[in-house]
């Protein structure tokens, strides 16, 4: 169902927010569902839930074009706090648009996450469950995607940069032919970086920052040896925006940077030969960068992203964590801490370069006059753990630094700095874009459009986000797991809940414990909360379409004010422990 925002006419934000508040109060009075503090106090008496702040009513009206241009820029492996190294994104988008404070990648791994954005489906439905065979690009049916839906709705569509892992290596699932020269359906202008299968007559590959080949509308463009990849993607994005400008039909651009994902070539200052105190090797992958940016953040970054401001690990005791985490966690030795600090610096430098080229794209959209008709979004495919919980560099796991991704959106009528606290996932973002364009979904979508939240204000956290992954536990025969996934979880306003195939689990009260230091999965105090989450888990573990967004029971839901309070408390604690700025 599409939302009721009337495009091309004025929508008064204050009225929408007031109606939402009144509705929440009415529902709370009839079902008891909105009084989260009373409900939670009964089930988890040790939790102190922060009071809801006074709602701030937006004062301006929003006028959306009937069919706006949509530009989505996606980074790779970028944490939310990495925005500290993107001054242009902060000034051009965050300070002139909307920041979603609760944005998540439900399967925090490149290939499944990107397939979810393109299909609007969770990974257990689109079946891209990892990046290596039998998964990866070779398992992706891209005959119908966001692009085909938007093209059918009258949009010109453009793709730039990284597609799915192994695009170029694996054969197309659609044609059965080699994919390095394959252009997926639905794209008016295709400029995709390709991984090199060998023997195809070109050099370089997607993860070589200084030698990236591109499939440009079916022909390999191999002219970029020695040119930094982010600059090529920046050039492509400016050129495509210029070519799309000035005609009657709207356009959609999907621009994908590899930064800050690790990539070749190796550099003299890369961490190498690092071990833990017990001799266990530490792999600390880094992105290559141009010389001119090296050292830019050395004064600011004096530790890894996931290590406290004091230089100490926030969590030493991981005996409450599942066995698969305990086996990987270590009290980080000095060499490992230095290596992770250096990786954080290199990632920041690659982000800084990407940020400059994103600014070039914004400048071109303004120059052509298309900015006034464009909804512009920035996000990442997933986050990254860098030191939290005694882990080094990893993602996939359902911890907040891995699940959370930046999401900044600006557009006509949204050019003032605002925050939204409603949840939004990768599949929700796809649904929102289709809603903006008044386009049909390529498949029955597993998410929900957040256009109402974007335009008229928060509604509250009333539906779950499903999290999932492979290779996060060793074996196990829990009969509730019916496929190859090793973890399936649920994220709601106050709780993060994950069940593992081996029968273990994790439950965190993110109001009492934002850093996820204390797993209360087996706690008697949280038995009622866990029971409610178990019931919900059974409903959504293999959900499809509308069954993925059931209304949360009162124990797990949070109205707009309470959800904002939960989120503000979360970020105050996290930034206090890890933040780069006071």
C-alpha positions as CSV (number, residue, x, y, z in Angstrom):
1,X,0.0,0.0,0.0
2,X,1.4,3.4,-0.9
3,X,1.3,6.2,1.6
4,X,-1.0,9.2,1.4
5,X,1.6,11.9,0.8
6,X,0.2,14.0,-2.1
7,X,3.0,14.8,-4.5
8,X,3.1,18.2,-6.0
9,X,1.0,19.7,-3.2
10,X,1.8,21.0,0.2
11,X,1.8,18.6,3.1
12,X,1.8,20.3,6.5
13,X,4.2,18.5,8.8
14,X,2.8,19.7,12.1
15,X,-0.6,18.3,11.4
16,X,0.8,14.9,10.4
17,X,2.9,14.7,13.6
18,X,0.0,15.7,15.8
19,X,-2.3,13.1,14.2
20,X,0.4,10.5,14.7
21,X,0.7,11.4,18.4
22,X,-3.1,11.4,18.9
23,X,-3.3,8.0,17.2
24,X,-0.5,6.6,19.4
25,X,-2.3,7.9,22.5
26,X,-5.6,6.4,21.4
27,X,-4.0,3.0,20.7
28,X,-2.3,3.1,24.0
29,X,-5.4,3.8,25.9
30,X,-7.4,1.0,24.2
31,X,-4.7,-1.8,24.0
32,X,-2.1,-0.8,26.6
33,X,0.4,-1.2,23.8
34,X,2.0,2.3,23.9
35,X,2.9,2.6,27.5
36,X,6.3,1.0,27.1
37,X,7.6,2.1,30.4
38,X,4.9,0.4,32.4
39,X,5.1,-2.8,30.4
40,X,8.8,-3.0,30.5
41,X,9.0,-2.2,34.2
42,X,6.9,-5.4,34.8
43,X,9.2,-7.6,32.7
44,X,12.6,-6.1,33.3
45,X,12.7,-4.2,36.6
46,X,16.4,-3.3,36.4
47,X,16.0,-1.2,33.3
48,X,15.7,2.5,33.7
49,X,13.9,3.8,30.6
50,X,14.7,7.4,29.8
51,X,11.8,9.8,29.7
52,X,10.5,10.7,26.4
53,X,11.6,14.2,25.2
54,X,9.1,16.8,24.4
55,X,8.2,16.4,20.7
56,X,9.5,19.1,18.4
57,X,6.8,20.0,15.8
58,X,8.2,20.7,12.3
59,X,7.1,24.2,11.3
60,X,7.5,24.1,7.5
61,X,5.4,22.4,4.8
62,X,6.9,20.0,2.3
63,X,6.3,20.1,-1.4
64,X,7.4,17.0,-3.3
65,X,7.7,16.9,-7.1
66,X,5.2,14.5,-8.7
67,X,8.0,12.2,-9.6
68,X,11.3,13.4,-8.2
69,X,14.7,12.4,-9.5
70,X,16.3,9.9,-7.0
71,X,20.0,9.6,-6.4
72,X,21.4,7.0,-4.0
73,X,25.1,6.9,-3.1
74,X,26.2,3.7,-1.3
75,X,29.5,3.2,0.5
76,X,30.9,-0.2,1.3
77,X,31.6,-1.2,4.9
78,X,31.1,2.3,6.3
79,X,30.2,2.7,10.0
80,X,27.8,5.4,11.2
81,X,30.6,7.2,13.1
82,X,32.7,7.3,9.9
83,X,30.6,10.3,9.0
84,X,33.2,12.2,11.1
85,X,35.5,11.8,8.1
86,X,33.0,13.0,5.5
87,X,32.7,16.8,5.9
88,X,30.8,17.4,2.7
89,X,28.2,14.8,3.4
90,X,27.7,16.4,6.8
91,X,27.4,20.0,5.4
92,X,25.6,19.3,2.1
93,X,23.2,16.5,3.2
94,X,23.0,16.0,7.0
95,X,22.9,19.7,7.8
96,X,20.5,20.3,4.9
97,X,18.3,17.3,5.2
98,X,17.2,14.3,7.4
99,X,19.4,12.0,9.3
100,X,17.8,8.6,10.2
101,X,19.2,7.7,13.6
102,X,18.0,4.1,13.4
103,X,19.2,2.8,10.0
104,X,20.1,-0.9,9.7
105,X,21.5,-3.5,7.2
106,X,19.5,-6.7,8.1
107,X,22.2,-9.0,6.7
108,X,25.4,-7.0,7.3
109,X,27.5,-8.3,4.4
110,X,28.1,-6.7,1.1
111,X,26.5,-9.2,-1.4
112,X,23.3,-10.1,0.6
113,X,22.8,-6.4,1.6
114,X,23.1,-5.1,-2.0
115,X,20.7,-7.8,-3.3
116,X,18.2,-6.7,-0.6
117,X,18.4,-3.1,-1.8
118,X,17.8,-4.1,-5.4
119,X,14.9,-6.5,-4.7
120,X,13.3,-5.1,-1.5
121,X,13.6,-8.6,0.0
122,X,15.4,-10.1,2.9
123,X,18.2,-12.5,2.0
124,X,16.3,-15.6,2.9
125,X,13.9,-14.7,0.1
126,X,16.3,-13.5,-2.6
127,X,18.7,-16.3,-1.7
128,X,22.0,-14.4,-2.0
129,X,23.2,-15.6,1.4
130,X,27.0,-15.0,1.1
131,X,29.6,-13.6,-1.3
132,X,31.3,-16.9,-2.3
133,X,29.8,-19.7,-4.4
134,X,27.3,-21.2,-4.3
135,X,26.1,-17.7,-3.4
136,X,27.4,-14.3,-4.5
137,X,26.5,-12.8,-7.8
138,X,26.1,-16.2,-9.5
139,X,23.0,-16.9,-7.3
140,X,21.3,-13.5,-8.0
141,X,18.3,-13.3,-10.3
142,X,18.6,-9.7,-11.5
143,X,16.0,-10.0,-14.2
144,X,13.7,-7.9,-12.0
145,X,15.0,-5.3,-9.7
146,X,14.5,-1.8,-8.4
147,X,15.8,-0.6,-11.8
148,X,13.2,-2.5,-13.9
149,X,10.4,-1.2,-11.7
150,X,11.6,2.4,-12.0
151,X,12.2,2.1,-15.7
152,X,8.7,0.8,-16.1
153,X,7.5,3.8,-14.2
154,X,9.1,6.1,-16.8
155,X,12.5,6.7,-15.1
156,X,15.9,6.8,-16.8
157,X,18.1,4.6,-14.7
158,X,21.9,4.7,-14.2
159,X,24.3,2.4,-12.3
160,X,27.9,3.3,-11.4
161,X,30.6,1.3,-9.4
162,X,30.5,-1.9,-7.4
163,X,27.6,-4.3,-8.1
164,X,27.5,-7.6,-6.3
165,X,30.6,-9.6,-5.2
166,X,31.8,-11.8,-8.1
167,X,30.1,-9.8,-10.8
168,X,32.6,-10.5,-13.6
169,X,33.8,-13.8,-12.1
170,X,30.5,-15.8,-12.0
171,X,28.2,-16.5,-14.9
172,X,24.9,-14.6,-15.0
173,X,22.1,-16.5,-13.4
174,X,19.7,-14.9,-16.0
175,X,21.6,-15.7,-19.2
176,X,24.1,-18.4,-18.1
177,X,26.8,-16.4,-19.9
178,X,30.0,-14.8,-18.5
179,X,29.0,-11.7,-16.5
180,X,31.9,-9.3,-17.2
181,X,30.1,-8.1,-20.3
182,X,26.6,-8.6,-19.1
183,X,24.3,-5.6,-18.5
184,X,21.4,-6.4,-16.1
185,X,17.9,-5.6,-17.1
186,X,16.4,-2.2,-16.3
187,X,19.5,0.1,-16.6
188,X,19.5,2.9,-19.2
189,X,23.2,3.6,-18.5
190,X,25.4,0.9,-16.9
191,X,28.9,1.5,-15.7
192,X,29.7,-1.4,-13.4
193,X,33.1,-2.3,-11.9
194,X,34.0,-5.9,-12.8
195,X,36.0,-8.6,-11.0
196,X,38.5,-10.2,-13.4
197,X,37.8,-13.8,-14.5
198,X,41.2,-14.0,-16.2
199,X,41.6,-14.7,-19.9
200,X,39.1,-12.0,-20.9
201,X,41.6,-9.6,-22.3
202,X,41.6,-6.9,-19.6
203,X,43.6,-6.0,-16.4
204,X,42.6,-4.9,-12.9
205,X,39.5,-5.8,-10.9
206,X,36.8,-4.2,-8.7
207,X,39.0,-4.3,-5.5
208,X,42.1,-2.7,-7.1
209,X,41.8,0.9,-6.2
210,X,44.3,1.9,-8.9
211,X,43.3,-0.4,-11.7
212,X,39.5,-0.9,-12.0
213,X,37.9,-2.1,-15.2
214,X,34.3,-1.1,-15.9
215,X,31.6,-2.6,-18.0
216,X,30.2,0.4,-19.7
217,X,27.0,-0.6,-21.4
218,X,28.4,-4.0,-22.4
219,X,31.9,-2.9,-23.4
220,X,34.9,-3.2,-21.0
221,X,36.5,0.2,-20.3
222,X,40.0,-0.5,-19.2
223,X,41.6,2.9,-19.3
224,X,42.1,3.5,-15.5
225,X,45.4,1.9,-14.6
226,X,47.0,4.4,-12.1
227,X,43.8,6.4,-11.6
228,X,42.2,6.2,-8.2
229,X,38.9,4.4,-8.4
230,X,36.9,6.9,-6.4
231,X,37.9,9.6,-8.8
232,X,36.7,7.5,-11.8
233,X,33.4,6.8,-10.0
234,X,33.2,10.6,-9.3
235,X,33.8,11.4,-13.0
236,X,31.2,8.9,-14.1
237,X,28.6,10.3,-11.7
238,X,29.1,13.9,-12.8
239,X,29.0,12.8,-16.5
240,X,25.8,10.7,-16.0
241,X,24.0,13.5,-14.0
242,X,24.9,15.9,-16.8
243,X,23.6,13.5,-19.5
244,X,20.3,12.9,-17.6
245,X,19.6,16.5,-16.9
246,X,17.2,18.8,-18.7
247,X,14.6,16.4,-20.1
248,X,11.1,15.7,-19.1
249,X,11.6,12.2,-17.7
250,X,12.9,11.8,-14.1
251,X,16.0,9.8,-13.4
252,X,17.4,7.4,-10.8
253,X,21.1,7.1,-10.2
254,X,22.6,4.4,-8.0
255,X,26.3,5.3,-7.3
256,X,28.4,2.7,-5.5
257,X,31.8,3.4,-4.0
258,X,34.1,0.6,-2.8
259,X,35.5,2.9,-0.1
260,X,36.2,2.2,2.7
261,X,36.2,-1.5,1.9
262,X,39.7,-3.0,1.8
263,X,41.4,-3.2,-1.5
264,X,44.6,-3.4,-3.5
265,X,47.4,-2.5,-4.0
266,X,49.2,-3.2,-0.8
267,X,51.0,-0.2,0.7
268,X,54.1,0.2,2.9
269,X,52.2,1.4,5.9
270,X,49.6,-1.5,5.8
271,X,49.5,-3.5,9.1
272,X,51.3,-6.8,8.5
273,X,52.5,-9.7,10.5
274,X,50.3,-8.8,13.5
275,X,49.5,-11.4,16.2
276,X,47.5,-11.5,19.4
277,X,49.4,-12.0,22.7
278,X,48.8,-15.8,22.3
279,X,50.3,-15.8,18.9
280,X,47.1,-16.0,16.9
281,X,47.4,-14.1,13.6
282,X,45.4,-10.9,13.2
283,X,44.1,-10.0,9.8
284,X,43.7,-6.2,9.4
285,X,42.7,-5.4,5.8
286,X,42.8,-1.8,4.6
287,X,41.9,0.2,1.5
288,X,44.5,1.8,-0.7
289,X,44.5,5.6,-0.9
290,X,46.2,8.3,-3.0
291,X,49.3,9.8,-1.4
292,X,47.9,13.3,-1.0
293,X,45.3,12.2,1.7
294,X,47.6,10.0,3.8
295,X,48.0,11.2,7.3
296,X,45.1,13.6,7.2
297,X,43.4,12.1,10.3
298,X,46.4,10.9,12.2
299,X,46.0,13.6,14.9
300,X,42.3,12.8,15.4
301,X,42.5,9.0,15.2
302,X,44.6,7.8,18.1
303,X,42.8,4.4,18.5
304,X,40.6,2.0,16.6
305,X,36.9,3.0,16.0
306,X,35.6,0.3,18.4
307,X,38.0,1.0,21.3
308,X,37.2,3.5,24.0
309,X,38.5,7.1,24.2
310,X,40.7,6.0,27.0
311,X,42.4,3.6,24.7
312,X,41.1,0.6,26.6
313,X,38.7,-2.0,25.3
314,X,35.2,-1.3,26.5
315,X,34.4,-5.0,27.1
316,X,36.9,-7.4,28.5
317,X,34.7,-10.3,29.7
318,X,33.0,-12.1,26.8
319,X,32.0,-15.2,28.7
320,X,28.3,-14.2,28.3
321,X,28.7,-14.4,24.5
322,X,28.0,-17.4,22.4
323,X,30.9,-19.9,21.9
324,X,31.5,-18.8,18.3
325,X,32.2,-15.3,19.6
326,X,34.2,-16.4,22.6
327,X,36.6,-18.3,20.3
328,X,37.3,-15.3,18.2
329,X,37.4,-12.6,20.9
330,X,40.8,-11.6,22.4
331,X,42.1,-9.0,24.9
332,X,43.8,-7.0,22.1
333,X,47.5,-6.8,22.4
334,X,49.3,-3.5,21.8
335,X,50.4,-4.5,18.3
336,X,46.8,-5.4,17.4
337,X,45.5,-2.1,18.8
338,X,48.1,-0.2,16.7
339,X,47.1,-2.2,13.6
340,X,43.4,-1.5,14.1
341,X,44.2,2.2,14.7
342,X,46.1,2.3,11.4
343,X,43.3,0.6,9.6
344,X,40.8,3.1,11.0
345,X,43.0,5.9,9.7
346,X,43.3,4.4,6.2
347,X,39.5,3.8,6.1
348,X,39.0,7.5,7.1
349,X,41.3,8.7,4.3
350,X,39.4,6.6,1.7
351,X,36.1,8.0,3.0
352,X,37.5,11.6,2.8
353,X,38.3,11.1,-0.9
354,X,34.9,9.6,-1.6
355,X,33.3,12.5,0.1
356,X,35.0,15.0,-2.2
357,X,33.7,13.2,-5.2
358,X,30.2,13.1,-3.8
359,X,30.4,16.8,-3.4
360,X,31.2,17.1,-7.1
361,X,28.0,15.2,-7.9
362,X,25.9,17.5,-5.7
363,X,27.6,20.5,-7.3
364,X,26.7,19.2,-10.8
365,X,23.0,18.6,-9.8
366,X,22.8,22.1,-8.5
367,X,24.5,23.6,-11.6
368,X,22.0,21.9,-14.0
369,X,19.0,22.9,-11.9
370,X,18.1,19.2,-11.2
371,X,18.9,19.5,-7.4
372,X,15.5,21.2,-6.9
373,X,13.8,18.1,-8.3
374,X,16.1,15.5,-6.7
375,X,15.8,13.4,-3.6
376,X,19.4,12.5,-2.6
377,X,20.3,9.7,-0.2
378,X,23.6,8.4,1.2
379,X,24.0,5.1,3.0
380,X,26.2,2.0,3.2
381,X,25.7,-1.6,2.5
382,X,26.7,-2.6,6.1
383,X,28.7,-1.4,9.1
384,X,31.9,-2.8,10.6
385,X,33.1,-4.0,13.9
386,X,36.6,-2.7,14.7
387,X,37.6,-3.8,18.2
388,X,34.2,-4.1,19.9
389,X,33.8,-7.2,22.1
390,X,37.4,-8.2,21.6
391,X,36.8,-8.8,17.9
392,X,39.2,-7.2,15.4
393,X,37.7,-6.4,12.0
394,X,34.5,-8.2,11.1
395,X,30.9,-7.7,10.2
396,X,28.0,-10.2,9.6
397,X,27.3,-10.5,13.4
398,X,24.2,-8.8,14.8
399,X,26.1,-6.3,16.9
400,X,25.2,-2.7,16.5
401,X,28.4,-1.5,14.8
402,X,27.9,-4.1,12.1
403,X,24.1,-3.7,11.7
404,X,23.9,0.1,11.8
405,X,24.6,2.1,8.7
406,X,24.4,5.9,7.9
407,X,21.3,7.1,6.2
408,X,21.2,10.8,5.2
409,X,18.4,12.1,2.9
410,X,17.7,15.5,1.5
411,X,15.2,16.7,-1.1
412,X,12.8,19.5,-2.0
413,X,11.2,20.8,1.2
414,X,13.7,18.8,3.3
415,X,16.7,21.2,3.1
416,X,16.8,21.9,6.8
417,X,18.6,19.8,9.4
418,X,16.3,17.3,11.0
419,X,16.5,13.9,12.7
420,X,14.2,10.9,12.4
421,X,14.1,8.1,14.9
422,X,11.8,5.6,13.2
423,X,13.6,2.5,12.1
424,X,14.6,2.0,8.5
425,X,16.3,-1.0,7.0
426,X,17.8,-1.7,3.6
427,X,14.5,-3.3,2.4
428,X,12.6,-0.3,3.8
429,X,14.8,2.1,1.8
430,X,14.0,0.2,-1.4
431,X,10.2,0.4,-0.6
432,X,10.6,4.1,0.1
433,X,12.2,4.8,-3.2
434,X,9.5,2.9,-5.1
435,X,6.9,4.9,-3.2
436,X,8.6,8.2,-4.1
437,X,8.5,7.2,-7.8
438,X,5.0,5.8,-7.6
439,X,6.5,2.5,-9.0
440,X,5.4,-1.1,-8.5
441,X,7.7,-3.5,-6.6
442,X,9.8,-6.0,-8.5
443,X,8.8,-8.6,-6.0
444,X,6.4,-8.6,-3.0
445,X,8.5,-6.4,-0.7
446,X,9.6,-7.5,2.8
447,X,10.0,-3.9,4.0
448,X,7.7,-0.9,4.5
449,X,8.0,2.6,2.9
450,X,9.3,5.2,5.3
451,X,8.2,8.1,3.1
452,X,5.6,9.2,5.7
453,X,8.3,9.3,8.4
454,X,10.7,11.2,6.0
455,X,8.1,13.8,5.1
456,X,5.8,14.3,8.1
457,X,7.7,13.0,11.1
458,X,8.2,9.9,13.3
459,X,5.5,7.3,13.8
460,X,7.3,5.2,16.4
461,X,8.9,1.7,16.3
462,X,6.0,-0.5,15.6
463,X,7.3,-3.3,13.3
464,X,10.4,-5.5,13.7
465,X,13.6,-5.7,11.6
466,X,14.7,-9.2,10.9
467,X,18.4,-9.9,11.1
468,X,20.1,-13.0,9.6
469,X,23.5,-14.5,8.6
470,X,25.5,-17.6,7.7
471,X,28.7,-18.8,9.3
472,X,28.2,-17.3,12.7
473,X,28.0,-20.6,14.7
474,X,29.7,-23.9,14.4
475,X,27.2,-26.6,13.6
476,X,24.1,-27.1,15.6
477,X,20.7,-28.8,15.0
478,X,18.1,-26.4,16.4
479,X,15.0,-27.7,14.6
480,X,13.6,-24.1,14.4
481,X,16.3,-23.4,11.7
482,X,14.9,-24.7,8.4
483,X,17.6,-23.4,6.0
484,X,21.3,-22.7,5.9
485,X,21.2,-19.6,8.1
486,X,23.1,-19.9,11.3
487,X,21.6,-16.8,13.0
488,X,18.2,-15.2,12.8
489,X,17.3,-12.3,15.0
490,X,15.0,-9.4,15.7
491,X,15.7,-5.7,16.3
492,X,13.1,-3.5,18.0
493,X,13.4,-0.2,19.8
494,X,14.8,-1.4,23.1
495,X,16.0,-4.9,22.4
496,X,18.4,-6.8,20.1
497,X,17.6,-10.5,20.0
498,X,19.5,-13.2,18.1
499,X,19.1,-17.0,18.1
500,X,21.9,-19.3,16.8
501,X,21.6,-22.6,15.1
502,X,23.6,-24.3,17.9
503,X,20.9,-23.4,20.4
504,X,22.6,-20.4,22.0
505,X,21.3,-16.9,21.9
506,X,21.9,-13.2,22.7
507,X,19.5,-10.7,24.2
508,X,20.5,-7.1,24.9
509,X,18.5,-4.3,26.5
510,X,19.9,-1.4,24.5
511,X,18.5,1.2,26.9
512,X,20.3,-0.3,30.0
513,X,23.2,-1.6,28.0
514,X,23.8,0.2,24.7
515,X,27.3,-1.3,24.2
516,X,25.9,-4.8,24.4
517,X,28.2,-5.8,27.2
518,X,25.8,-8.0,29.1
519,X,23.9,-10.8,27.4
520,X,20.6,-11.3,29.3
521,X,19.4,-14.2,27.2
522,X,19.3,-16.5,30.2
523,X,18.3,-13.8,32.8
524,X,15.2,-14.4,34.8
525,X,14.5,-10.7,34.9
526,X,14.1,-10.7,31.1
527,X,12.1,-13.9,30.8
528,X,8.9,-12.2,29.8
529,X,10.7,-10.1,27.2
530,X,12.5,-13.1,25.8
531,X,9.2,-15.0,25.6
532,X,7.6,-12.2,23.7
533,X,10.6,-12.1,21.3
534,X,10.5,-15.8,20.9
535,X,6.9,-15.7,19.8
536,X,7.6,-12.9,17.3
537,X,10.8,-14.8,16.1
538,X,8.7,-17.8,15.2
539,X,6.4,-15.6,13.1
540,X,9.1,-13.7,11.2
541,X,12.0,-16.1,10.9
542,X,11.0,-17.2,7.4
543,X,8.7,-14.3,6.6
544,X,7.8,-13.1,3.2
545,X,6.2,-9.8,2.1
546,X,3.5,-8.5,4.5
547,X,4.3,-11.2,7.1
548,X,7.7,-9.5,7.7
549,X,6.1,-6.4,9.1
550,X,3.6,-7.5,11.8
551,X,2.5,-5.0,14.4
552,X,4.7,-5.3,17.5
553,X,3.0,-6.3,20.7
554,X,2.9,-3.6,23.3
555,X,5.9,-5.1,25.3
556,X,8.1,-4.6,22.2
557,X,6.7,-1.5,20.6
558,X,7.6,2.1,21.3
559,X,5.7,5.2,20.3
560,X,7.5,8.1,18.6
561,X,8.5,9.9,21.8
562,X,9.7,6.8,23.6
563,X,11.6,5.5,20.6
564,X,13.3,8.9,20.3
565,X,14.3,8.8,24.0
566,X,15.6,5.2,23.6
567,X,17.7,6.3,20.6
568,X,19.1,9.5,22.1
569,X,20.1,7.5,25.2
570,X,21.8,4.9,23.0
571,X,23.8,7.4,21.0
572,X,24.8,9.4,24.1
573,X,26.3,6.3,25.6
574,X,28.0,5.1,22.4
575,X,29.5,8.5,21.5
576,X,30.6,9.0,25.0
577,X,32.5,5.7,24.9
578,X,33.8,5.8,21.3
579,X,33.0,9.1,19.6
580,X,35.6,11.2,17.8
581,X,34.2,14.6,18.9
582,X,33.0,15.9,22.2
